[in-house]
Amino acid sequence: MTTSRVKSAERVLDVLDLLARRGVPLATAEISSALELPKSTTHHLLNVMRDRRFVSYWADQRAWTLGVSAFEVGASYMRSGPLHREGQRFMLALTQSTDETSHLAVLQGSDVIYLDKREPLKPGVRLVTEIGTRLPAHLTAVGRAILSRLDVEQISALYEGYTWPTRTGTGPSTLAELRELLAAARESGYAVEENATTSGINCIASPVITRDGRPVAALGVTFLSGSKSAEESALIADRVRAVSAEFSADLGDRMVETPTADM
């Protein structure tokens, strides 16, 4: 590999590291100054990274943030690390307290992947959410829970040119409809899906969030439509939200690393 290609790779990583550490939108000039790069070089790097969705551009602020692809890389790390391992006991807690099936899912692109689930001892309906199942995120409660914690630019980039597939004829079919659902989920702390992935099945889910506010997964509880009263559904929602918050706090504690001195 040529020296110029190595240098370009280093600069791309420097941009990602800077945006991750600052945690706020940065203008091209700010990035250029912080990394001591020519403004033209910085502009070219950012445009290439935007094409690959590693950064997003906020036109109203004329500034840059991390993009969806950067989020996906982080989610991939979490899938192979503490997220999956630690999630097992929180799914168990949900299943034991609700007597319903619980599951853990992560976002990958515009889909969610179900990493694991726990089923109650009682006989129940067979769900499509088997381990490893991939479903459109906009149709699922777990997907909406994660999406509700992404910023406006990330959602716009993720659903640019999207075809809005459906499974049962229900669910959002436009970005505006999805945004309404995500706003409600963010305000309440949980997302609800009714019959959108499988007729006769409802789900309530809450996001699992890192200390810096990134959603890395969602915990959900699934049950038969009509099997719960409004009060019972509200109790499940409270329980899902509480256990997801516990998982988020536990995950944050386990991910704390000992700081090292700058070189």
Disulfide bonds with the S-S distance in Angstrom:
none
